């Protein structure tokens, strides 16, 4: 059961996702596509938002870098000095 799914009102995307099939699919799902067209100026301020989101993901996943919890440098193949 769980909570009902929540859809965003709009989706911000960069020019890499500018295609009519992407826009059509979003509209069919009731989501407003906010995607810059290729060859046109970009959306003002989108870079700052994207940086914030990418840094948040990096922060959240950084604790999963090493499954054993050890420092990656301590498990390197470089022989220790005698």
MODELLER restraints for C-alpha pairs under 7 A, 6 or more apart:
rsr = mdl.restraints
at = mdl.atoms
rsr.add(forms.Gaussian(group=physical.xy_distance, feature=features.Distance(at['CA:8:A'], at['CA:31:A']), mean=6.40, stdev=0.5))
rsr.add(forms.Gaussian(group=physical.xy_distance, feature=features.Distance(at['CA:9:A'], at['CA:31:A']), mean=5.27, stdev=0.5))
rsr.add(forms.Gaussian(group=physical.xy_distance, feature=features.Distance(at['CA:9:A'], at['CA:32:A']), mean=6.18, stdev=0.5))
rsr.add(forms.Gaussian(group=physical.xy_distance, feature=features.Distance(at['CA:10:A'], at['CA:31:A']), mean=5.10, stdev=0.5))
rsr.add(forms.Gaussian(group=physical.xy_distance, feature=features.Distance(at['CA:10:A'], at['CA:32:A']), mean=4.32, stdev=0.5))
rsr.add(forms.Gaussian(group=physical.xy_distance, feature=features.Distance(at['CA:10:A'], at['CA:33:A']), mean=5.80, stdev=0.5))
rsr.add(forms.Gaussian(group=physical.xy_distance, feature=features.Distance(at['CA:10:A'], at['CA:34:A']), mean=6.70, stdev=0.5))
rsr.add(forms.Gaussian(group=physical.xy_distance, feature=features.Distance(at['CA:11:A'], at['CA:31:A']), mean=6.75, stdev=0.5))
rsr.add(forms.Gaussian(group=physical.xy_distance, feature=features.Distance(at['CA:11:A'], at['CA:32:A']), mean=6.24, stdev=0.5))
rsr.add(forms.Gaussian(group=physical.xy_distance, feature=features.Distance(at['CA:11:A'], at['CA:33:A']), mean=5.18, stdev=0.5))
rsr.add(forms.Gaussian(group=physical.xy_distance, feature=features.Distance(at['CA:11:A'], at['CA:34:A']), mean=5.74, stdev=0.5))
rsr.add(forms.Gaussian(group=physical.xy_distance, feature=features.Distance(at['CA:12:A'], at['CA:33:A']), mean=6.63, stdev=0.5))
rsr.add(forms.Gaussian(group=physical.xy_distance, feature=features.Distance(at['CA:12:A'], at['CA:34:A']), mean=4.88, stdev=0.5))
rsr.add(forms.Gaussian(group=physical.xy_distance, feature=features.Distance(at['CA:12:A'], at['CA:35:A']), mean=5.96, stdev=0.5))
rsr.add(forms.Gaussian(group=physical.xy_distance, feature=features.Distance(at['CA:13:A'], at['CA:34:A']), mean=6.26, stdev=0.5))
rsr.add(forms.Gaussian(group=physical.xy_distance, feature=features.Distance(at['CA:13:A'], at['CA:35:A']), mean=4.77, stdev=0.5))
rsr.add(forms.Gaussian(group=physical.xy_distance, feature=features.Distance(at['CA:14:A'], at['CA:35:A']), mean=5.73, stdev=0.5))
rsr.add(forms.Gaussian(group=physical.xy_distance, feature=features.Distance(at['CA:14:A'], at['CA:36:A']), mean=6.12, stdev=0.5))
rsr.add(forms.Gaussian(group=physical.xy_distance, feature=features.Distance(at['CA:15:A'], at['CA:35:A']), mean=6.39, stdev=0.5))
rsr.add(forms.Gaussian(group=physical.xy_distance, feature=features.Distance(at['CA:15:A'], at['CA:36:A']), mean=5.33, stdev=0.5))
rsr.add(forms.Gaussian(group=physical.xy_distance, feature=features.Distance(at['CA:15:A'], at['CA:37:A']), mean=6.01, stdev=0.5))
rsr.add(forms.Gaussian(group=physical.xy_distance, feature=features.Distance(at['CA:15:A'], at['CA:38:A']), mean=5.62, stdev=0.5))
rsr.add(forms.Gaussian(group=physical.xy_distance, feature=features.Distance(at['CA:18:A'], at['CA:35:A']), mean=6.21, stdev=0.5))
rsr.add(forms.Gaussian(group=physical.xy_distance, feature=features.Distance(at['CA:18:A'], at['CA:36:A']), mean=6.77, stdev=0.5))
rsr.add(forms.Gaussian(group=physical.xy_distance, feature=features.Distance(at['CA:18:A'], at['CA:37:A']), mean=5.88, stdev=0.5))
rsr.add(forms.Gaussian(group=physical.xy_distance, feature=features.Distance(at['CA:18:A'], at['CA:38:A']), mean=6.72, stdev=0.5))
rsr.add(forms.Gaussian(group=physical.xy_distance, feature=features.Distance(at['CA:23:A'], at['CA:33:A']), mean=5.96, stdev=0.5))
rsr.add(forms.Gaussian(group=physical.xy_distance, feature=features.Distance(at['CA:26:A'], at['CA:32:A']), mean=6.62, stdev=0.5))
rsr.add(forms.Gaussian(group=physical.xy_distance, feature=features.Distance(at['CA:26:A'], at['CA:33:A']), mean=6.34, stdev=0.5))
rsr.add(forms.Gaussian(group=physical.xy_distance, feature=features.Distance(at['CA:36:A'], at['CA:42:A']), mean=5.63, stdev=0.5))
rsr.add(forms.Gaussian(group=physical.xy_distance, feature=features.Distance(at['CA:36:A'], at['CA:43:A']), mean=6.39, stdev=0.5))
rsr.add(forms.Gaussian(group=physical.xy_distance, feature=features.Distance(at['CA:66:A'], at['CA:72:A']), mean=6.73, stdev=0.5))
